[in-house]
Amino acid sequence: MSDTRRRIGSLAVVGVLALSAALLGGCGGDDAGISDKDLAKALLTADDLGPDFKISPDDDDHDDDGDGPDWGCLLDFKDDATEKDDDGDDIEVEIEASADPGMPAVFHVISNAENAEQARALLSELGSQVDDCDKVDTTEDDTRWQFDVDSDRVAWADGVNQQINVLAEGHATVSGVELPISLSFTAVRVDTAVSLVMFVDMASDIDRARRDVVQVVVDRLTAALDGEDQPADAGVLEDYPIGKEYADLLGGADA
């Protein structure tokens, strides 16, 4: 069962990694107003989530060129909106729970556009493509993904200029075992910078947690753009019930 849970998390991260490479590959460059080195300071840290989280040891092993999981319409952006040249390395991090198998997991990637208009156009284009997906029921290899999907463009995070939100809640059925699975994808723009955040867990409700994580992302991004020191470690998931639903599913048995 641990292998099953880890595969779910890995597939989710591969999917958003491929998406981020496509969407953000053409952003940035010599004309961007902040260097990649300074922008990298805005990446989430494990301590921003809490003491029970760590940087994923597989952080450098994901294949950007992979197709990712088959989630049907979920995050299935059109080629004409995502075909961009890759001008450099992504600024990214993957953080996971320290306890096996490392869920919840958070993937965070940042890119900086040459100007605010370019960043605004990217978010507008992305937002126009998330409205029509409200349900997923796909099967890939031995995994059946079933999600109810909600999406909007409500900028609820303090300090953002634009925001895209996608929340998918449902189940992954692997080898006849049905596991609760929820994932969120959030894209935020602050001036010229764009951050993509994926939150995935074997849980039926991640709404409060993903909102807390996104706000930390925005606070760190704003500090980097303003040339200020990064805020103190937030620890926003210190009280998050890591693995609770999975343990309940097994009747308290050790995974």
Secondary structure as UniProt FT lines:
FT   HELIX           2..24
FT   TURN            25..26
FT   TURN            30..31
FT   HELIX           36..40
FT   TURN            41..42
FT   HELIX           46..49
FT   TURN            51..52
FT   STRAND          53..55
FT   TURN            57..61
FT   TURN            64..65
FT   TURN            72..75
FT   HELIX           79..82
FT   STRAND          91..97
FT   TURN            100..101
FT   STRAND          105..112
FT   HELIX           116..127
FT   TURN            128..129
FT   TURN            131..132
FT   STRAND          135..140
FT   TURN            141..142
FT   STRAND          143..152
FT   TURN            158..159
FT   STRAND          162..174
FT   TURN            175..176
FT   STRAND          177..190
FT   TURN            191..192
FT   STRAND          193..201
FT   HELIX           207..225
FT   TURN            226..227
FT   TURN            236..239
FT   TURN            242..243
FT   HELIX           244..249
FT   TURN            250..252
//
